[in-house]
Amino acid sequence: MTGELSEAVAAAQAGDEEAFRFLYRSLQPGLLRYLTALVGGDAEDVASETWLQISRDLPSFTGGEFRAWTVTIARNRAMDHLRRQRRRPSLPVPVQALSGLAGDADTAERAGETIGTETALALIATLPQREAEAVLLRAVIGLDAETAGRVLGRRAGAVRTAAHRGLRRLAALLERADVGQPSGRAAEAASPRPRSGRGRQATNAPEAKPAE
């Protein structure tokens, strides 16, 4: 993918519109997930600003990790947006929704698929910002610790530590959510059983219609 991305970057710099569309299709999903955790519902607007700057500054891109370059632009646009709003996003996460997420999250690489869900992104947004960004850059964008460190202006070791702490926090939250949820048999035993009817009253009872 890296070689294909580099070829597309060179072609886009030469004016190939299809190559630029390839870059957009390849990077937009990850950027949007990253921005959603940073700015919440304004992610689409910030992503649009990001791609406008990418298209404007692409001729001046001189090489290196293109994903890191694009996410740096996205992060700068997000920080500008938050400064204008003077807030951090608050994305409420119902505890019940967390029980469906995997709790085994010891490394950023193993957390990738789980972190792609909307609920997990909202949960990540509640982490301390250093941890949230480290988790997102490693697991969602796919940057290594050294590259993520350059984006964030931190040492690679600090990024690894922040990502590890963030993922451990997520695992603890998910574990608590699982403890609070009754297991299948326990829930079944706890729920009231319908009384059995007799004769025509039982067999001709109308079926409940799904809520509209």
MDTraj code that builds the backbone (N, CA, C; nanometers):
import mdtraj as md
import numpy as np

residues = "MET THR GLY GLU LEU SER GLU ALA VAL ALA ALA ALA GLN ALA GLY ASP GLU GLU ALA PHE ARG PHE LEU TYR ARG SER LEU GLN PRO GLY LEU LEU ARG TYR LEU THR ALA LEU VAL GLY GLY ASP ALA GLU ASP VAL ALA SER GLU THR TRP LEU GLN ILE SER ARG ASP LEU PRO SER PHE THR GLY GLY GLU PHE ARG ALA TRP THR VAL THR ILE ALA ARG ASN ARG ALA MET ASP HIS LEU ARG ARG GLN ARG ARG ARG PRO SER LEU PRO VAL PRO VAL GLN ALA LEU SER GLY LEU ALA GLY ASP ALA ASP THR ALA GLU ARG ALA GLY GLU THR ILE GLY THR GLU THR ALA LEU ALA LEU ILE ALA THR LEU PRO GLN ARG GLU ALA GLU ALA VAL LEU LEU ARG ALA VAL ILE GLY LEU ASP ALA GLU THR ALA GLY ARG VAL LEU GLY ARG ARG ALA GLY ALA VAL ARG THR ALA ALA HIS ARG GLY LEU ARG ARG LEU ALA ALA LEU LEU GLU ARG ALA ASP VAL GLY GLN PRO SER GLY ARG ALA ALA GLU ALA ALA SER PRO ARG PRO ARG SER GLY ARG GLY ARG GLN ALA THR ASN ALA PRO GLU ALA LYS PRO ALA GLU".split()
xyz = np.array([
    [0.0825, -0.1202, 0.0000],
    [0.0000, 0.0000, 0.0000],
    [0.0862, 0.1256, 0.0000],
    [0.2008, 0.1193, 0.0709],
    [0.2874, 0.2366, 0.0792],
    [0.3407, 0.2748, -0.0572],
    [0.3858, 0.1739, -0.1358],
    [0.4359, 0.2027, -0.2691],
    [0.3281, 0.2570, -0.3594],
    [0.2088, 0.1988, -0.3522],
    [0.0966, 0.2449, -0.4335],
    [0.0586, 0.3870, -0.3950],
    [0.0627, 0.4167, -0.2650],
    [0.0304, 0.5508, -0.2175],
    [0.1328, 0.6512, -0.2684],
    [0.2604, 0.6133, -0.2648],
    [0.3655, 0.7038, -0.3118],
    [0.3505, 0.7333, -0.4599],
    [0.3150, 0.6310, -0.5375],
    [0.2938, 0.6517, -0.6807],
    [0.1753, 0.7458, -0.7053],
    [0.0707, 0.7277, -0.6269],
    [-0.0475, 0.8127, -0.6418],
    [-0.0145, 0.9574, -0.6044],
    [0.0672, 0.9758, -0.5013],
    [0.1066, 1.1111, -0.4615],
    [0.1816, 1.1799, -0.5750],
    [0.2779, 1.1076, -0.6345],
    [0.3552, 1.1663, -0.7448],
    [0.2651, 1.2010, -0.8628],
    [0.1715, 1.1109, -0.8943],
    [0.0801, 1.1375, -1.0057],
    [-0.0121, 1.2553, -0.9747],
    [-0.0607, 1.2631, -0.8507],
    [-0.1485, 1.3740, -0.8127],
    [-0.0743, 1.5069, -0.8184],
    [0.0524, 1.5052, -0.7792],
    [0.1318, 1.6279, -0.7874],
    [0.1507, 1.6729, -0.9315],
    [0.1466, 1.5768, -1.0237],
    [0.1596, 1.6093, -1.1659],
    [0.0262, 1.6484, -1.2278],
    [-0.0795, 1.6506, -1.1461],
    [-0.2091, 1.6949, -1.1957],
    [-0.3069, 1.5847, -1.2285],
    [-0.2780, 1.4605, -1.1933],
    [-0.3673, 1.3485, -1.2218],
    [-0.4831, 1.3491, -1.1210],
    [-0.6030, 1.3835, -1.1682],
    [-0.7187, 1.3932, -1.0788],
    [-0.7611, 1.2563, -1.0249],
    [-0.7491, 1.1541, -1.1072],
    [-0.7850, 1.0202, -1.0600],
    [-0.6929, 0.9754, -0.9469],
    [-0.5662, 1.0121, -0.9543],
    [-0.4718, 0.9787, -0.8476],
    [-0.5102, 1.0497, -0.7188],
    [-0.5541, 1.1747, -0.7307],
    [-0.5961, 1.2471, -0.6109],
    [-0.7207, 1.1831, -0.5509],
    [-0.8126, 1.1383, -0.6354],
    [-0.9314, 1.0702, -0.5840],
    [-0.8929, 0.9406, -0.5125],
    [-0.7912, 0.8728, -0.5638],
    [-0.7427, 0.7514, -0.4973],
    [-0.6885, 0.7846, -0.3582],
    [-0.6131, 0.8926, -0.3484],
    [-0.5614, 0.9342, -0.2186],
    [-0.6756, 0.9640, -0.1217],
    [-0.7767, 1.0308, -0.1718],
    [-0.8913, 1.0654, -0.0869],
    [-0.9613, 0.9386, -0.0382],
    [-0.9894, 0.8474, -0.1312],
    [-1.0600, 0.7246, -0.0924],
    [-0.9774, 0.6417, 0.0061],
    [-0.8451, 0.6452, -0.0084],
    [-0.7586, 0.5637, 0.0770],
    [-0.7457, 0.6211, 0.2183],
    [-0.7430, 0.7539, 0.2292],
    [-0.7107, 0.8168, 0.3567],
    [-0.8301, 0.8760, 0.4299],
    [-0.9344, 0.9110, 0.3584],
    [-1.0469, 0.9786, 0.4220],
    [-1.1119, 0.8977, 0.5361],
    [-1.1360, 0.7668, 0.5221],
    [-1.2004, 0.6943, 0.6326],
    [-1.1237, 0.7046, 0.7642],
    [-0.9924, 0.6854, 0.7589],
    [-0.9128, 0.6942, 0.8806],
    [-0.9085, 0.8360, 0.9356],
    [-0.8928, 0.9345, 0.8476],
    [-0.8913, 1.0738, 0.8923],
    [-1.0232, 1.1110, 0.9591],
    [-1.1324, 1.0636, 0.9015],
    [-1.2633, 1.0982, 0.9558],
    [-1.2832, 1.0374, 1.0945],
    [-1.2372, 0.9120, 1.1135],
    [-1.2473, 0.8511, 1.2459],
    [-1.1613, 0.9266, 1.3469],
    [-1.0411, 0.9645, 1.3051],
    [-0.9518, 1.0408, 1.3918],
    [-1.0163, 1.1739, 1.4313],
    [-1.0710, 1.2446, 1.3327],
    [-1.1308, 1.3747, 1.3597],
    [-1.2588, 1.3632, 1.4415],
    [-1.3322, 1.2539, 1.4239],
    [-1.4537, 1.2350, 1.5025],
    [-1.4223, 1.2297, 1.6507],
    [-1.3125, 1.1630, 1.6863],
    [-1.2738, 1.1559, 1.8269],
    [-1.2244, 1.2899, 1.8789],
    [-1.1741, 1.3756, 1.7890],
    [-1.1220, 1.5056, 1.8333],
    [-1.2296, 1.6128, 1.8396],
    [-1.3167, 1.6170, 1.7378],
    [-1.4115, 1.7294, 1.7295],
    [-1.5562, 1.6850, 1.7231],
    [-1.5820, 1.5561, 1.7407],
    [-1.7196, 1.5088, 1.7448],
    [-1.7932, 1.5268, 1.6134],
    [-1.9128, 1.5818, 1.6220],
    [-1.9995, 1.5936, 1.5053],
    [-1.9515, 1.6907, 1.3995],
    [-1.8474, 1.7667, 1.4296],
    [-1.7932, 1.8616, 1.3318],
    [-1.6840, 1.7994, 1.2452],
    [-1.6658, 1.6687, 1.2569],
    [-1.5556, 1.6024, 1.1863],
    [-1.5636, 1.6203, 1.0354],
    [-1.6832, 1.6110, 0.9785],
    [-1.6974, 1.6251, 0.8328],
    [-1.6489, 1.7622, 0.7867],
    [-1.6868, 1.8669, 0.8604],
    [-1.6458, 2.0022, 0.8226],
    [-1.4944, 2.0183, 0.8326],
    [-1.4373, 1.9657, 0.9408],
    [-1.2923, 1.9772, 0.9574],
    [-1.2195, 1.8939, 0.8519],
    [-1.2759, 1.7777, 0.8165],
    [-1.2158, 1.6960, 0.7107],
    [-1.2174, 1.7699, 0.5776],
    [-1.3258, 1.8403, 0.5511],
    [-1.3329, 1.9184, 0.4261],
    [-1.2252, 2.0260, 0.4238],
    [-1.2061, 2.0953, 0.5365],
    [-1.1000, 2.1952, 0.5451],
    [-0.9632, 2.1303, 0.5249],
    [-0.9483, 2.0108, 0.5803],
    [-0.8213, 1.9386, 0.5683],
    [-0.7893, 1.9087, 0.4227],
    [-0.8874, 1.8567, 0.3494],
    [-0.8619, 1.8196, 0.2106],
    [-0.8436, 1.9418, 0.1210],
    [-0.9057, 2.0521, 0.1559],
    [-0.8806, 2.1750, 0.0808],
    [-0.7343, 2.2170, 0.0961],
    [-0.6826, 2.2066, 0.2188],
    [-0.5421, 2.2423, 0.2390],
    [-0.4494, 2.1405, 0.1743],
    [-0.4856, 2.0119, 0.1819],
    [-0.4024, 1.9093, 0.1170],
    [-0.3913, 1.9368, -0.0324],
    [-0.5038, 1.9652, -0.0961],
    [-0.5008, 1.9907, -0.2414],
    [-0.4209, 2.1165, -0.2734],
    [-0.4283, 2.2160, -0.1861],
    [-0.3554, 2.3402, -0.2094],
    [-0.2058, 2.3238, -0.1883],
    [-0.1677, 2.2434, -0.0858],
    [-0.0260, 2.2315, -0.0498],
    [0.0428, 2.1099, -0.1105],
    [-0.0336, 2.0257, -0.1814],
    [0.0255, 1.9028, -0.2360],
    [0.1485, 1.9276, -0.3227],
    [0.1498, 2.0303, -0.4089],
    [0.2709, 2.0515, -0.4899],
    [0.3963, 2.0754, -0.4073],
    [0.3805, 2.1228, -0.2836],
    [0.4983, 2.1513, -0.2006],
    [0.5400, 2.0328, -0.1153],
    [0.4637, 1.9214, -0.1207],
    [0.5012, 1.8025, -0.0446],
    [0.6285, 1.7444, -0.1046],
    [0.7302, 1.7264, -0.0212],
    [0.8620, 1.6878, -0.0728],
    [0.9016, 1.5448, -0.0391],
    [0.8087, 1.4647, 0.0064],
    [0.8409, 1.3261, 0.0358],
    [0.8263, 1.2948, 0.1832],
    [0.8536, 1.1710, 0.2181],
    [0.8344, 1.1271, 0.3552],
    [0.7051, 1.0479, 0.3677],
    [0.6545, 1.0368, 0.4891],
    [0.5325, 0.9620, 0.5162],
    [0.4119, 1.0492, 0.4839],
    [0.3436, 1.0187, 0.3731],
    [0.2329, 1.1038, 0.3288],
    [0.1172, 1.1000, 0.4278],
    [0.0900, 0.9832, 0.4860],
    [-0.0186, 0.9751, 0.5845],
    [0.0096, 1.0655, 0.7037],
    [0.1357, 1.0697, 0.7470],
    [0.1710, 1.1562, 0.8591],
    [0.1512, 1.3030, 0.8213],
    [0.1849, 1.3370, 0.6983],
    [0.1675, 1.4754, 0.6515],
    [0.0200, 1.5136, 0.6520],
    [-0.0656, 1.4243, 0.6010],
    [-0.2081, 1.4557, 0.5957],
    [-0.2695, 1.4620, 0.7354],
    [-0.2287, 1.3718, 0.8244],
    [-0.2880, 1.3732, 0.9582],
    [-0.2379, 1.4926, 1.0382],
    [-0.1183, 1.5410, 1.0085],
    [-0.0708, 1.6633, 1.0731],
    [-0.1579, 1.7815, 1.0337],
    [-0.1914, 1.7891, 0.9057],
    [-0.2815, 1.8950, 0.8596],
    [-0.4172, 1.8820, 0.9270],
    [-0.4692, 1.7580, 0.9326],
    [-0.5993, 1.7351, 0.9961],
    [-0.5957, 1.7750, 1.1431],
    [-0.4888, 1.7391, 1.2115],
    [-0.4780, 1.7729, 1.3537],
    [-0.4727, 1.9239, 1.3736],
    [-0.3964, 1.9935, 1.2899],
    [-0.3890, 2.1395, 1.3020],
    [-0.5249, 2.2039, 1.2801],
    [-0.5992, 2.1532, 1.1802],
    [-0.7336, 2.2076, 1.1550],
    [-0.8259, 2.1781, 1.2730],
    [-0.8118, 2.0591, 1.3319],
    [-0.8959, 2.0233, 1.4465],
    [-0.8637, 2.1106, 1.5675],
    [-0.7336, 2.1344, 1.5931],
    [-0.6965, 2.2186, 1.7065],
    [-0.7452, 2.3617, 1.6865],
    [-0.7369, 2.4119, 1.5645],
    [-0.7906, 2.5455, 1.5354],
    [-0.9406, 2.5496, 1.5629],
    [-1.0091, 2.4436, 1.5212],
    [-1.1541, 2.4365, 1.5412],
    [-1.1873, 2.4351, 1.6904],
    [-1.1146, 2.3562, 1.7679],
    [-1.1418, 2.3479, 1.9107],
    [-1.1092, 2.4783, 1.9818],
    [-1.0051, 2.5467, 1.9349],
    [-0.9744, 2.6770, 1.9948],
    [-1.0877, 2.7760, 1.9673],
    [-1.1422, 2.7688, 1.8460],
    [-1.2555, 2.8570, 1.8157],
    [-1.3752, 2.8222, 1.9025],
    [-1.3965, 2.6934, 1.9233],
    [-1.5104, 2.6493, 2.0040],
    [-1.4813, 2.6567, 2.1540],
    [-1.3522, 2.6620, 2.1887],
    [-1.3073, 2.6645, 2.3284],
    [-1.3633, 2.5477, 2.4082],
    [-1.3535, 2.4318, 2.3497],
    [-1.4066, 2.3143, 2.4191],
    [-1.3427, 2.1892, 2.3625],
    [-1.3596, 2.0818, 2.4357],
    [-1.3331, 1.9480, 2.3846],
    [-1.4660, 1.8799, 2.3671],
    [-1.4794, 1.7913, 2.2695],
    [-1.6101, 1.7278, 2.2471],
    [-1.6494, 1.6370, 2.3616],
    [-1.7779, 1.6296, 2.3856],
    [-1.8304, 1.5368, 2.4845],
    [-1.9256, 1.4441, 2.4133],
    [-1.8817, 1.3199, 2.3913],
    [-1.9621, 1.2230, 2.3190],
    [-2.0112, 1.1181, 2.4160],
    [-2.1380, 1.1276, 2.4597],
    [-2.1867, 1.0319, 2.5585],
    [-2.1891, 0.8907, 2.5045],
    [-2.1474, 0.7960, 2.5865],
    [-2.1454, 0.6557, 2.5475],
    [-2.2290, 0.5765, 2.6459],
    [-2.3432, 0.5210, 2.6047],
    [-2.4196, 0.4375, 2.6967],
    [-2.3399, 0.3146, 2.7355],
    [-2.3345, 0.2850, 2.8660],
    [-2.2551, 0.1726, 2.9142],
    [-2.3000, 0.0426, 2.8496],
    [-2.4307, 0.0285, 2.8239],
    [-2.4810, -0.0947, 2.7644],
    [-2.4177, -0.1205, 2.6277],
    [-2.3857, -0.0136, 2.5554],
    [-2.3311, -0.0301, 2.4210],
    [-2.1886, -0.0827, 2.4239],
    [-2.1193, -0.0645, 2.5354],
    [-1.9797, -0.1048, 2.5415],
    [-1.9621, -0.2544, 2.5549],
    [-2.0665, -0.3250, 2.6010],
    [-2.0513, -0.4678, 2.6253],
    [-2.0289, -0.5455, 2.4965],
    [-2.0623, -0.4874, 2.3819],
    [-2.0424, -0.5573, 2.2565],
    [-1.9039, -0.5411, 2.1992],
    [-1.8186, -0.4589, 2.2622],
    [-1.6846, -0.4351, 2.2115],
    [-1.5854, -0.5300, 2.2765],
    [-1.4815, -0.5647, 2.2017],
    [-1.3801, -0.6555, 2.2564],
    [-1.3021, -0.5870, 2.3664],
    [-1.2756, -0.6589, 2.4731],
    [-1.2025, -0.6009, 2.5844],
    [-1.0538, -0.6310, 2.5808],
    [-1.0089, -0.7136, 2.4883],
    [-0.8679, -0.7503, 2.4805],
    [-0.7960, -0.6467, 2.3974],
    [-0.7377, -0.5458, 2.4620],
    [-0.6796, -0.4342, 2.3882],
    [-0.5436, -0.3990, 2.4452],
    [-0.4515, -0.4956, 2.4496],
    [-0.3212, -0.4716, 2.5086],
    [-0.2272, -0.3960, 2.4161],
    [-0.2501, -0.4011, 2.2845],
    [-0.1629, -0.3312, 2.1915],
    [-0.2459, -0.2560, 2.0909],
    [-0.1869, -0.1496, 2.0324],
    [-0.2590, -0.0697, 1.9337],
    [-0.2935, -0.1522, 1.8110],
    [-0.2016, -0.2423, 1.7705],
    [-0.2255, -0.3210, 1.6499],
    [-0.3480, -0.4102, 1.6652],
    [-0.3679, -0.4677, 1.7831],
    [-0.4785, -0.5609, 1.8037],
    [-0.6103, -0.4875, 1.8245],
    [-0.6058, -0.3546, 1.8437],
    [-0.7275, -0.2792, 1.8727],
    [-0.7891, -0.2164, 1.7488],
    [-0.7253, -0.2300, 1.6336],
    [-0.7669, -0.1583, 1.5135],
    [-0.9126, -0.1735, 1.4769],
    [-0.9607, -0.2988, 1.4665],
    [-1.0975, -0.3195, 1.4214],
    [-1.1982, -0.2682, 1.5233],
    [-1.1725, -0.2920, 1.6509],
    [-1.2640, -0.2462, 1.7544],
    [-1.2747, -0.0943, 1.7545],
    [-1.1611, -0.0262, 1.7359],
    [-1.1582, 0.1185, 1.7438],
    [-1.2283, 0.1813, 1.6239],
    [-1.2527, 0.1048, 1.5201],
    [-1.3230, 0.1589, 1.4049],
    [-1.4705, 0.1808, 1.4289],
    [-1.5268, 0.1301, 1.5395],
    [-1.6698, 0.1431, 1.5622],
    [-1.7023, 0.2803, 1.6181],
    [-1.8242, 0.3244, 1.5923],
    [-1.8672, 0.4564, 1.6375],
    [-1.8641, 0.4657, 1.7895],
    [-1.9090, 0.3600, 1.8575],
    [-1.9104, 0.3608, 2.0031],
    [-1.7700, 0.3725, 2.0593],
    [-1.6761, 0.2984, 2.0014],
    [-1.5392, 0.3030, 2.0511],
    [-1.4771, 0.4403, 2.0295],
    [-1.5066, 0.5038, 1.9151],
    [-1.4545, 0.6372, 1.8899],
    [-1.5063, 0.7361, 1.9932],
    [-1.6343, 0.7233, 2.0269],
    [-1.6906, 0.8105, 2.1293],
    [-1.6243, 0.7856, 2.2635],
    [-1.5948, 0.6597, 2.2924],
    [-1.5289, 0.6257, 2.4177],
    [-1.3871, 0.6812, 2.4202],
    [-1.3156, 0.6705, 2.3109],
    [-1.1790, 0.7224, 2.3037],
    [-1.1781, 0.8725, 2.3284],
    [-1.2825, 0.9415, 2.2825],
    [-1.2896, 1.0864, 2.2996],
    [-1.2979, 1.1272, 2.4460],
    [-1.3327, 1.0335, 2.5349],
    [-1.3392, 1.0647, 2.6775],
    [-1.2048, 1.0443, 2.7469],
    [-1.1076, 0.9869, 2.6776],
    [-0.9756, 0.9667, 2.7363],
    [-0.9014, 1.0995, 2.7447],
    [-0.7978, 1.1075, 2.8291],
    [-0.7093, 1.2238, 2.8233],
    [-0.6577, 1.2408, 2.6804],
    [-0.6447, 1.3646, 2.6367],
    [-0.6153, 1.3900, 2.4955],
    [-0.4865, 1.3234, 2.4492],
    [-0.3826, 1.3233, 2.5325],
    [-0.2561, 1.2605, 2.4918],
    [-0.2757, 1.1129, 2.4607],
    [-0.3514, 1.0449, 2.5452],
    [-0.3751, 0.9026, 2.5247],
    [-0.4666, 0.8797, 2.4051],
    [-0.5696, 0.9609, 2.3929],
    [-0.6642, 0.9439, 2.2826],
    [-0.5935, 0.9581, 2.1478],
    [-0.5118, 1.0602, 2.1345],
    [-0.4438, 1.0819, 2.0063],
    [-0.3418, 0.9725, 1.9776],
    [-0.2726, 0.9277, 2.0793],
    [-0.1748, 0.8205, 2.0576],
    [-0.2438, 0.6936, 2.0103],
    [-0.3564, 0.6584, 2.0727],
    [-0.4316, 0.5406, 2.0310],
    [-0.4811, 0.5565, 1.8876],
    [-0.5355, 0.6721, 1.8550],
    [-0.5917, 0.6936, 1.7223],
    [-0.4846, 0.6898, 1.6133],
    [-0.3732, 0.7564, 1.6370],
    [-0.2688, 0.7604, 1.5349],
    [-0.2086, 0.6227, 1.5109],
    [-0.1966, 0.5421, 1.6175],
    [-0.1367, 0.4108, 1.6008],
    [-0.2363, 0.3100, 1.5452],
    [-0.3590, 0.3073, 1.6002],
    [-0.4531, 0.2011, 1.5653],
    [-0.5448, 0.2372, 1.4503],
    [-0.5811, 0.3642, 1.4370],
    [-0.6740, 0.4042, 1.3313],
    [-0.5998, 0.4487, 1.2061],
    [-0.5036, 0.5393, 1.2229],
    [-0.4280, 0.5884, 1.1071],
    [-0.3214, 0.4886, 1.0660],
    [-0.2689, 0.4120, 1.1617],
    [-0.1704, 0.3097, 1.1284],
    [-0.0266, 0.3584, 1.1277],
    [0.0029, 0.4668, 1.2004],
    [0.1396, 0.5171, 1.2050],
    [0.2205, 0.4410, 1.3090],
    [0.3497, 0.4259, 1.2835],
    [0.4345, 0.3672, 1.3863],
    [0.4627, 0.4728, 1.4928],
    [0.5224, 0.4316, 1.6025],
    [0.5410, 0.5217, 1.7157],
    [0.6298, 0.6412, 1.6801],
    [0.7342, 0.6166, 1.5996],
    [0.8249, 0.7256, 1.5629],
    [0.7527, 0.8315, 1.4795],
    [0.6743, 0.7859, 1.3811],
    [0.6027, 0.8800, 1.2943],
    [0.4938, 0.9530, 1.3720],
    [0.4209, 0.8790, 1.4557],
    [0.3181, 0.9427, 1.5381],
    [0.3807, 1.0459, 1.6313],
    [0.4998, 1.0154, 1.6811],
    [0.5692, 1.1103, 1.7675],
    [0.6021, 1.2394, 1.6952],
    [0.6411, 1.2286, 1.5672],
    [0.6701, 1.3502, 1.4910],
    [0.5440, 1.4328, 1.4702],
    [0.4314, 1.3667, 1.4463],
    [0.3046, 1.4386, 1.4291],
    [0.2681, 1.5133, 1.5574],
    [0.2883, 1.4480, 1.6715],
    [0.2445, 1.5045, 1.7992],
    [0.3525, 1.5887, 1.8674],
    [0.4744, 1.5869, 1.8127],
    [0.5829, 1.6599, 1.8770],
    [0.6292, 1.5958, 2.0059],
    [0.6281, 1.4592, 2.0085],
    [0.6697, 1.3862, 2.1286],
    [0.7687, 1.2774, 2.0905],
    [0.8350, 1.2231, 2.1917],
    [0.9244, 1.1108, 2.1668],
    [0.8440, 0.9848, 2.1380],
    [0.9050, 0.8944, 2.0611],
    [0.8367, 0.7703, 2.0263],
    [0.7986, 0.6916, 2.1514],
    [0.8887, 0.6883, 2.2503],
    [0.8593, 0.6155, 2.3734],
    [0.7394, 0.6732, 2.4467],
    [0.7262, 0.8057, 2.4444],
    [0.6118, 0.8697, 2.5107],
    [0.4816, 0.8332, 2.4401],
    [0.4870, 0.8229, 2.3069],
    [0.3679, 0.7845, 2.2312],
    [0.3293, 0.6409, 2.2627],
    [0.4292, 0.5505, 2.2667],
    [0.3999, 0.4110, 2.3014],
    [0.3355, 0.4017, 2.4397],
    [0.3898, 0.4749, 2.5348],
    [0.3364, 0.4712, 2.6707],
    [0.1937, 0.5241, 2.6758],
    [0.1696, 0.6361, 2.6059],
    [0.0355, 0.6946, 2.6061],
    [-0.0645, 0.6015, 2.5395],
    [-0.0255, 0.5386, 2.4298],
    [-0.1156, 0.4456, 2.3618],
    [-0.1460, 0.3266, 2.4512],
    [-0.0438, 0.2746, 2.5177],
    [-0.0634, 0.1597, 2.6064],
    [-0.1580, 0.1963, 2.7213],
    [-0.1367, 0.3113, 2.7824],
    [-0.2224, 0.3526, 2.8929],
    [-0.3663, 0.3735, 2.8459],
    [-0.3801, 0.4365, 2.7281],
    [-0.5139, 0.4592, 2.6766],
    [-0.5888, 0.3301, 2.6500],
    [-0.5191, 0.2332, 2.5911],
    [-0.5830, 0.1057, 2.5615],
    [-0.6144, 0.0274, 2.6887],
    [-0.5290, 0.0392, 2.7883],
    [-0.5589, -0.0268, 2.9154],
    [-0.6808, 0.0366, 2.9820],
    [-0.6923, 0.1678, 2.9699],
    [-0.8100, 0.2364, 3.0236],
    [-0.9370, 0.1871, 2.9548],
    [-0.9299, 0.1764, 2.8216],
    [-1.0450, 0.1281, 2.7461],
    [-1.0810, -0.0138, 2.7889],
    [-0.9799, -0.0981, 2.8032],
    [-1.0054, -0.2361, 2.8439],
    [-1.0733, -0.2411, 2.9799],
    [-1.0301, -0.1538, 3.0734],
    [-1.0906, -0.1523, 3.2068],
    [-1.2357, -0.1076, 3.2000],
    [-1.2631, -0.0071, 3.1182],
    [-1.4012, 0.0400, 3.1032],
    [-1.4893, -0.0696, 3.0455],
    [-1.4376, -0.1378, 2.9448],
    [-1.5151, -0.2442, 2.8816],
    [-1.5376, -0.3603, 2.9778],
    [-1.4358, -0.3894, 3.0594],
    [-1.4504, -0.4989, 3.1560],
    [-1.5586, -0.4648, 3.2583],
    [-1.5594, -0.3396, 3.3042],
    [-1.6626, -0.2992, 3.3997],
    [-1.8009, -0.3055, 3.3365],
    [-1.8077, -0.2685, 3.2074],
    [-1.9360, -0.2758, 3.1388],
    [-1.9832, -0.4198, 3.1266],
    [-1.8889, -0.5113, 3.0989],
    [-1.9249, -0.6528, 3.0887],
    [-1.9735, -0.7077, 3.2223],
    [-1.9088, -0.6652, 3.3316],
    [-1.9496, -0.7117, 3.4639],
    [-2.0902, -0.6649, 3.4953],
    [-2.1239, -0.5458, 3.4482],
    [-2.2563, -0.4914, 3.4757],
    [-2.3655, -0.5516, 3.3920],
    [-2.3291, -0.6258, 3.2869],
    [-2.4279, -0.6877, 3.2003],
    [-2.4517, -0.8313, 3.2422],
    [-2.5765, -0.8753, 3.2618],
    [-2.6016, -1.0152, 3.2962],
    [-2.5646, -1.1063, 3.1817],
    [-2.5126, -1.2252, 3.2146],
    [-2.4803, -1.3217, 3.1112],
    [-2.6075, -1.3739, 3.0482],
    [-2.5942, -1.4463, 2.9371],
    [-2.7113, -1.4921, 2.8630],
    [-2.8088, -1.5702, 2.9486],
    [-2.7612, -1.6757, 3.0204],
    [-2.8513, -1.7587, 3.0998],
    [-2.9053, -1.6825, 3.2196],
    [-2.8166, -1.6002, 3.2801],
    [-2.8624, -1.5251, 3.3962],
    [-2.9711, -1.4266, 3.3572],
    [-2.9534, -1.3607, 3.2423],
    [-3.0539, -1.2653, 3.1970],
    [-3.1837, -1.3364, 3.1660],
    [-3.1711, -1.4549, 3.1056],
    [-3.2909, -1.5306, 3.0712],
    [-3.3648, -1.5745, 3.1964],
    [-3.2878, -1.6166, 3.2996],
    [-3.3518, -1.6615, 3.4231],
    [-3.4150, -1.5449, 3.4969],
    [-3.3532, -1.4264, 3.4860],
    [-3.4043, -1.3112, 3.5594],
    [-3.5262, -1.2508, 3.4943],
    [-3.5409, -1.2674, 3.3616],
    [-3.6532, -1.2049, 3.2921],
    [-3.7798, -1.2834, 3.3203],
    [-3.8936, -1.2116, 3.3375],
    [-4.0197, -1.2813, 3.3655],
    [-4.0640, -1.3636, 3.2466],
    [-4.1132, -1.4853, 3.2746],
    [-4.1622, -1.5717, 3.1678],
    [-4.3116, -1.5473, 3.1482],
    [-4.3581, -1.5415, 3.0239],
    [-4.5003, -1.5215, 2.9998],
    [-4.5791, -1.6415, 3.0490],
    [-4.6954, -1.6129, 3.1051],
    [-4.7809, -1.7220, 3.1508],
    [-4.8433, -1.7920, 3.0318],
    [-4.8499, -1.9232, 3.0406],
    [-4.9105, -1.9979, 2.9298],
    [-5.0608, -1.9877, 2.9409],
    [-5.1248, -1.9605, 2.8280],
    [-5.2712, -1.9495, 2.8253],
    [-5.3333, -2.0845, 2.7987],
    [-5.4658, -2.0883, 2.7905],
    [-5.5356, -2.2131, 2.7633],
    [-5.6196, -2.1975, 2.6384],
    [-5.6285, -2.3081, 2.5659],
    [-5.7199, -2.3175, 2.4521],
    [-5.7007, -2.2072, 2.3513],
    [-5.8154, -2.1477, 2.3053],
    [-5.8146, -2.0489, 2.1981],
    [-5.7456, -1.9208, 2.2434],
    [-5.7525, -1.8891, 2.3734],
    [-5.6900, -1.7677, 2.4217],
    [-5.5391, -1.7694, 2.3991],
    [-5.4766, -1.8882, 2.4122],
    [-5.3322, -1.8985, 2.3931],
    [-5.2968, -1.9051, 2.2470],
    [-5.3708, -1.9818, 2.1667],
    [-5.3313, -2.0034, 2.0277],
    [-5.3686, -1.8870, 1.9389],
    [-5.4719, -1.8111, 1.9746],
    [-5.5185, -1.7034, 1.8881],
    [-5.4733, -1.5662, 1.9348],
    [-5.3808, -1.5622, 2.0285],
    [-5.3334, -1.4324, 2.0751],
    [-5.2629, -1.3606, 1.9610],
    [-5.2949, -1.2314, 1.9397],
    [-5.2310, -1.1580, 1.8295],
    [-5.0821, -1.1393, 1.8561],
    [-5.0049, -1.1423, 1.7481],
    [-4.8617, -1.1216, 1.7610],
    [-4.8361, -0.9748, 1.7863],
    [-4.7336, -0.9492, 1.8695],
    [-4.6986, -0.8112, 1.8972],
    [-4.6376, -0.7498, 1.7727],
    [-4.6810, -0.6287, 1.7376],
    [-4.6274, -0.5604, 1.6205],
    [-4.4997, -0.4884, 1.6610],
    [-4.4006, -0.4906, 1.5726],
    [-4.2757, -0.4193, 1.6049],
    [-4.3008, -0.2703, 1.6151],
    [-4.2304, -0.2092, 1.7095],
    [-4.2460, -0.0634, 1.7241],
    [-4.1981, 0.0057, 1.6000],
    [-4.2738, 0.1053, 1.5573],
    [-4.2351, 0.1799, 1.4395],
    [-4.1488, 0.2994, 1.4767],
])
top = md.Topology()
chain = top.add_chain()
for i, resn in enumerate(residues, 1):
    res = top.add_residue(resn, chain, resSeq=i)
    for name in ("N", "CA", "C"):
        top.add_atom(name, md.element.get_by_symbol(name[0]), res)
traj = md.Trajectory(xyz[None], top)
